[in-house]
Amino acid sequence: MTSPLLAPYEGPHLRLRNRIAMAPMTRGRADDVTGVPHPLTGEYYAQRAGAGLIVTEGIWPHPLGKGGPGIPGLVTREQIAGWRAVTGAVHEAGGTIFAQLWHVGRMSHPLNLPGGATPVAPSAVRIRSEGIHTNEGNVPHVTPRAMTTAEVEETIAAFAVEASNAVRAGFDGVEVHGANGYLVQQFLAENTNRRTDRFGGSREGRLRFALDVVRAVADAVGPERVGLRISPDNPENEIAEEDARGTYRALVDALDPSGLAYLHVIERGAYGALADLRPRWSGTLIGNFNGPEPTSQRAGEEVVAAGLADVFSYGRLFIANPDLPARFAASAPLARPVEDLVYGGHAEGYVDYPPLARV
Ligand SMILES: Cc1cc2nc3c(=O)[nH]c(=O)nc-3n(C[C@H](O)[C@H](O)[C@H](O)COP(=O)(O)O)c2cc1C
């Protein structure tokens, strides 16, 4: 049987050469001072342009949105120029590339922020269990500062500016990172959003930031160029969603009429998010599993064959297999990444994994 992942996809706003997306993956190689992507980032993504869609690593819309060393921005003229070279290389290779817009909220540290600033969040709720990576090693989290209402509005506007910058840099579209316990999900979750203004206090209030960000970004670049990534019921980064089903049904219902490029759902936890949300979403749906091991070819095929998603995204397998769709097509062996070279550094472990023909 030919893999359902290898069939081209034609959705309302997306035409992809296959149904395999490269999931967003932070690689920590940008210039830590300027936030400009690494000079090899264009080559890295161009090597992976056989994916139907590439979603870049998370990119900050505001200096306070940066989570760790070597994470790029999309704010300054130099950063935009750096990304223009990346999108040019991917387009030259026939690929489609969306920029992931990522504000980490409380998942940062003064050592990672300009001027030693305190991280901002919906509420001053500190993450307790895990340390955070900085240039001085792993350190405990600090208590974030609750954003004022005006700051929340400024941050929404910053996402819209980042989206416009992405289009100026040649991206085919943008993906709002609403997953994995970062700022957008910190507004959605009951345990991290204790606000009493209109961005909290009720389900409607907790949804407002996500909806306002997506709408502001869609107003800036057109809804057909905007995707949203969510991870319902994902406990990562100490998120506790008391009513994931209620929250995400309401979010999806509110956004379905907007005509977005896609919804990208990470399935994790007890709530079967793909099965629950698929019937409520009339546009393109991208599925992803986030388990302890890299998701297999078979797992994505089953999801697409069952109609639970139109496209499936792979993260870890793309690190050491730049031509992953060709390997799936050939049932070829898959290379394993060198763990120590995933984050930070330069060419090694980044652009030196050979394609199948050269293995
Ligand atoms: C090294 C690494 C970096 C990641 N960075 C991001 C990121 O910047 N944004 C994001 O939404 N998810 C990020 N993820 C999660 C992946 O997009 C994906 O959901 C996860 O790896 C599960 O898919 P897989 O089983 O195919 O690897 C990252 C994952 C890895 C392994």
The ligand as a Tripos MOL2 file, in Angstrom:
@<TRIPOS>MOLECULE
LIG
   31    33     1     0     0
SMALL
NO_CHARGES

@<TRIPOS>ATOM
      1 C1         14.3190   19.6080   19.7370 C.3       1 LIG1
      2 C2         12.8600   19.9430   19.7810 C.ar      1 LIG1
      3 C3         12.4470   21.2680   19.7500 C.ar      1 LIG1
      4 C4         11.0870   21.6010   19.7470 C.ar      1 LIG1
      5 N1         10.7280   22.9180   19.6220 N.ar      1 LIG1
      6 C5          9.4110   23.2380   19.4540 C.ar      1 LIG1
      7 C6          9.0320   24.5790   19.1450 C.ar      1 LIG1
      8 O1          9.8520   25.5030   18.9970 O.2       1 LIG1
      9 N2          7.7120   24.8210   18.9750 N.ar      1 LIG1
     10 C7          6.7570   23.8360   19.1070 C.ar      1 LIG1
     11 O2          5.5680   24.1100   18.9570 O.2       1 LIG1
     12 N3          7.1080   22.5600   19.3990 N.ar      1 LIG1
     13 C8          8.3990   22.2330   19.5400 C.ar      1 LIG1
     14 N4          8.7610   20.9170   19.7300 N.ar      1 LIG1
     15 C9          7.7190   19.8460   19.7120 C.3       1 LIG1
     16 C10         7.6100   19.2400   18.2920 C.3       1 LIG1
     17 O3          7.0660   20.1780   17.3780 O.3       1 LIG1
     18 C11         6.7090   17.9880   18.2660 C.3       1 LIG1
     19 O4          5.4370   18.3120   18.7550 O.3       1 LIG1
     20 C12         7.2900   16.8480   19.1020 C.3       1 LIG1
     21 O5          8.6590   16.6580   18.8070 O.3       1 LIG1
     22 C13         6.5210   15.5300   18.8730 C.3       1 LIG1
     23 O6          6.6240   15.0830   17.5340 O.3       1 LIG1
     24 P1          7.6400   13.8730   17.1590 P.3       1 LIG1
     25 O7          7.1890   12.6830   17.9550 O.co2     1 LIG1
     26 O8          7.4500   13.6810   15.6740 O.co2     1 LIG1
     27 O9          9.0020   14.3210   17.5010 O.co2     1 LIG1
     28 C14        10.1150   20.5720   19.7960 C.ar      1 LIG1
     29 C15        10.5250   19.2370   19.8540 C.ar      1 LIG1
     30 C16        11.8650   18.9070   19.8440 C.ar      1 LIG1
     31 C17        12.2740   17.4590   19.8600 C.3       1 LIG1
@<TRIPOS>BOND
     1     1     2 1
     2     2     3 ar
     3     2    30 ar
     4     3     4 ar
     5     4     5 ar
     6     4    28 ar
     7     5     6 ar
     8     6     7 ar
     9     6    13 1
    10     7     8 2
    11     7     9 ar
    12     9    10 ar
    13    10    11 2
    14    10    12 ar
    15    12    13 ar
    16    13    14 ar
    17    14    15 1
    18    14    28 ar
    19    15    16 1
    20    16    17 1
    21    16    18 1
    22    18    19 1
    23    18    20 1
    24    20    21 1
    25    20    22 1
    26    22    23 1
    27    23    24 1
    28    24    25 2
    29    24    26 1
    30    24    27 1
    31    28    29 ar
    32    29    30 ar
    33    30    31 1
@<TRIPOS>SUBSTRUCTURE
     1 LIG1         1 GROUP 0 **** ****
